[in-house]
Amino acid sequence: MWAVVHIAPNRAEAELLKHMLEGEGLLVTLRPMGVPHMGDSASVEVLVPETEAEEAREILDGYGP
């Protein structure tokens, strides 16, 4: 089962977070939200296996500008 660990405002941010989490050894998948015609500007869910969700959230909590 997959768990949503973040909702990115667009595809570019989702891909960045996916790359970062995969770099930490986590499995990651992305799932677009909303209406299909919004394309890359639609929100995107970042998902990891439930067993890795806590670790992924800790990584994401430590990420920031």
TIZA-574576 format. One record per atom (N, C-alpha, C): residue number from 1; chain; atom name; y negated, z, x. Coordinates in pm, whole numbers, plus 32768, in hexadecimal, padded with zeros to 4 digits. Each point is the difference from the previous one (the first is absolute). Layout:
i/ch/at/Y/Z/X
NUM/A/CA/Y/Z/X
...
END
This chain:
i/ch/at/Y/Z/X
1/A/N/8076/8000/8054
1/A/CA/7F8A/8000/7FAC
1/A/C/7F83/8000/8059
2/A/N/7F9C/7FB5/7FD8
2/A/CA/7F83/7FF4/804A
2/A/C/7F96/805B/7FC4
3/A/N/7FA6/8031/8054
3/A/CA/7F93/8057/7FD5
3/A/C/7F7B/7FC4/802C
4/A/N/7F9E/8003/7FA5
4/A/CA/7F7A/7FD0/8022
4/A/C/7FBB/806D/8052
5/A/N/7FD0/7FDA/8076
5/A/CA/7FBB/8061/8056
5/A/C/7F6A/7FE2/800A
6/A/N/7FD8/7F8A/7FD2
6/A/CA/7F72/7FDD/8006
6/A/C/7FE8/7F87/7FA6
7/A/N/7F89/7FF9/7FC7
7/A/CA/7FD7/7F88/7FB7
7/A/C/7F88/7FC6/804B
8/A/N/8016/7F8E/803E
8/A/CA/7F97/7FBD/804C
8/A/C/7FAA/7FAC/7FA1
9/A/N/7F7F/7FF6/801C
9/A/CA/7FA8/7FB3/7FA6
9/A/C/8012/7F68/800A
10/A/N/8046/7FD1/806A
10/A/CA/8015/7F70/8011
10/A/C/8077/7FE8/805D
11/A/N/802A/7F83/8008
11/A/CA/8075/7FDA/804F
11/A/C/7FE9/801A/8096
12/A/N/7F87/7FE6/8032
12/A/CA/7FE5/8011/808F
12/A/C/8016/8091/802C
13/A/N/7FCC/8060/7FB3
13/A/CA/8013/808D/8024
13/A/C/8093/8027/7FF3
14/A/N/8042/7FCE/7F9A
14/A/CA/808E/801F/7FED
14/A/C/8052/7FCF/8076
15/A/N/7FE3/7F88/8031
15/A/CA/8049/7FC9/8073
15/A/C/7FE5/8053/807D
16/A/N/7F85/802E/8011
16/A/CA/7FDE/8055/8073
16/A/C/8050/8082/7FFC
17/A/N/8005/8040/7F8B
17/A/CA/804A/807D/7FF2
17/A/C/8096/7FE9/8012
18/A/N/8032/7F91/7FCC
18/A/CA/808E/7FDF/8011
18/A/C/8021/7FF3/8094
19/A/N/7FAE/7FB8/8049
19/A/CA/8016/7FEE/8090
19/A/C/7FFE/8087/8048
20/A/N/7FA2/8055/7FDC
20/A/CA/7FF4/8083/8040
20/A/C/807E/8055/7FE6
21/A/N/802C/8004/7F83
21/A/CA/8076/8050/7FDD
21/A/C/807F/7FC7/803E
22/A/N/800C/7F7D/8003
22/A/CA/8074/7FC3/8040
22/A/C/8001/801E/8096
23/A/N/7F89/8009/803B
23/A/CA/7FF6/8024/808D
23/A/C/8033/808C/801D
24/A/N/8000/8054/7F98
24/A/CA/8034/8088/800B
24/A/C/8095/8006/7FDD
25/A/N/803B/7F8B/7FE5
25/A/CA/808F/7FF9/7FE4
25/A/C/8027/800E/7F6E
26/A/N/7FA0/7FF5/7FA5
26/A/CA/801E/800E/7F72
26/A/C/8018/7F78/7FBF
27/A/N/8053/7FFF/7F99
27/A/CA/8012/7F89/7FAE
27/A/C/7F8D/7FFC/7F9D
28/A/N/7FC4/7F8C/7FEC
28/A/CA/7F8C/7FF5/7FA7
28/A/C/800C/7F80/7FAE
29/A/N/7FDA/8009/7F82
29/A/CA/7FF4/7F89/7FAD
29/A/C/7F7B/8009/7FB5
30/A/N/7FCD/7F8E/7FD8
30/A/CA/7F82/7FF9/7FB8
30/A/C/801A/7FC7/7F75
31/A/N/7FB6/8034/7F9C
31/A/CA/800F/7FCE/7F77
31/A/C/7F75/7FED/7FC3
32/A/N/7FDC/7F83/7FE3
32/A/CA/7F7D/7FE6/7FC4
32/A/C/7FF5/8042/7F77
33/A/N/7F86/8029/7FDE
33/A/CA/7FE5/803E/7F7F
33/A/C/7FA1/7FA6/7FB2
34/A/N/7FFB/8015/7F80
34/A/CA/7F9E/7FB9/7FAE
34/A/C/8028/7F73/7FDE
35/A/N/7F9B/7FB1/7FE5
35/A/CA/8017/7F77/7FD2
35/A/C/8011/7FA1/8076
36/A/N/805E/7FA3/7FF7
36/A/CA/801F/7FA6/8070
36/A/C/7F8B/7FAA/802E
37/A/N/7FA6/7FDA/7FA7
37/A/CA/7F95/7FA4/8027
37/A/C/7F9A/803F/8060
38/A/N/8007/8082/8016
38/A/CA/7FA4/8040/805D
38/A/C/8028/7FE7/8092
39/A/N/807A/7FD3/8018
39/A/CA/802C/7FDC/8087
39/A/C/7FF4/8072/8063
40/A/N/7FCA/7FE2/8076
40/A/CA/7FF9/8061/806D
40/A/C/7F99/806F/7FE7
41/A/N/7FAC/7FF1/7F9C
41/A/CA/7F9C/8068/7FE4
41/A/C/8032/8069/7F9E
42/A/N/8079/7FF1/7FCF
42/A/CA/803A/8063/7FA5
42/A/C/8033/8079/804E
43/A/N/8007/8071/7FBE
43/A/CA/8037/8078/803F
43/A/C/8095/7FEC/801E
44/A/N/802E/8045/8068
44/A/CA/808C/7FF1/802C
44/A/C/803A/808A/801A
45/A/N/8075/801A/7FC7
45/A/CA/8046/807E/801C
45/A/C/804B/7FF5/8084
46/A/N/7FF7/806A/8050
46/A/CA/804B/8009/807D
46/A/C/8074/8060/7FE4
47/A/N/807A/7FCF/8010
47/A/CA/8076/804F/7FDE
47/A/C/805B/8013/8079
48/A/N/8040/8075/8004
48/A/CA/8065/801F/8065
48/A/C/8077/8040/7FB8
49/A/N/8074/8005/8040
49/A/CA/8070/8047/7FC2
49/A/C/7FD9/8092/7FE6
50/A/N/8030/8038/7F92
50/A/CA/7FDD/808A/7FDC
50/A/C/8018/8062/8072
51/A/N/8069/7FE8/804E
51/A/CA/8020/805B/806F
51/A/C/7F98/7FFC/806F
52/A/N/7FAD/7F99/8004
52/A/CA/7F99/7FF2/8067
52/A/C/7F73/8017/7FCA
53/A/N/7FF4/801F/7F80
53/A/CA/7F7C/800A/7FC0
53/A/C/7FA9/806D/803D
54/A/N/8037/8075/8019
54/A/CA/7FB1/806E/8038
54/A/C/7FCB/7FDA/808A
55/A/N/8056/7FC7/8053
55/A/CA/7FD5/7FD7/8085
55/A/C/7F94/7F94/7FF8
56/A/N/8011/7FA1/7FA6
56/A/CA/7F9D/7F95/7FF0
56/A/C/7F79/8038/7FD4
57/A/N/8002/805F/7FA4
57/A/CA/7F82/803C/7FD1
57/A/C/7FBB/804B/8071
58/A/N/804C/8044/8054
58/A/CA/7FC5/8046/8073
58/A/C/7FC0/7F9D/8061
59/A/N/8042/7F91/8017
59/A/CA/7FC8/7F99/8058
59/A/C/7F7F/7FCA/7FC4
60/A/N/8003/7FE1/7F7E
60/A/CA/7F8A/7FC8/7FBE
60/A/C/7F8E/8066/7FFB
61/A/N/8020/807F/7FEF
61/A/CA/7F99/8068/7FFD
61/A/C/7FB8/8009/8087
62/A/N/8047/7FE2/806B
62/A/CA/7FC6/8006/8086
62/A/C/7FB4/7F81/8025
63/A/N/800C/7F99/7FAC
63/A/CA/7FBD/7F80/801A
63/A/C/7F77/8002/7FC0
64/A/N/7F9E/7FD1/8048
64/A/CA/7F7A/7FF7/7FC9
64/A/C/7F9E/7FD1/8067
65/A/N/7F8F/7FCE/7FD2
65/A/CA/7F9A/7FCD/805D
65/A/C/7FBF/806F/804E
END
